[in-house]
Amino acid sequence: MSHIDLQSYYELNFALVQFHKYSLTEIENWIPWERDLYVDMLKAHIETEKLKAQLLIASVLGLLGPAFDSDPD
C-alpha cells in the first residue's frame, strides 16, 4: 500500500471505516506491511463471499426450473 497515491489512501481508509467497521485510529496505527496483509485478507474474504453468493443464486435458479432459465435454448 505504500505505493498508492494520497487520494487512494483516503478512499481505502474511508471504505475500511464505513463498510468494514475498522476504526480510523486502528487503521492509522497499522504498520505498512500489516495494512497490506489486512487488505489482502479482506479482498480474499470478499471474493469468497461473492463466489458463495453466486453458487447460491445458481443453485436456487437451478431448483426453479427452466421457466427461470436465462438461456432460451
Secondary structure, 3 states (H helix, E strand, C coil): CCCCCHHHHHHHHHHHHHHHCCCHHHHHHCCHHHHHHHHHHHHHHHHHHHHHHHHHHHHHHHHHCHHHCCCCC
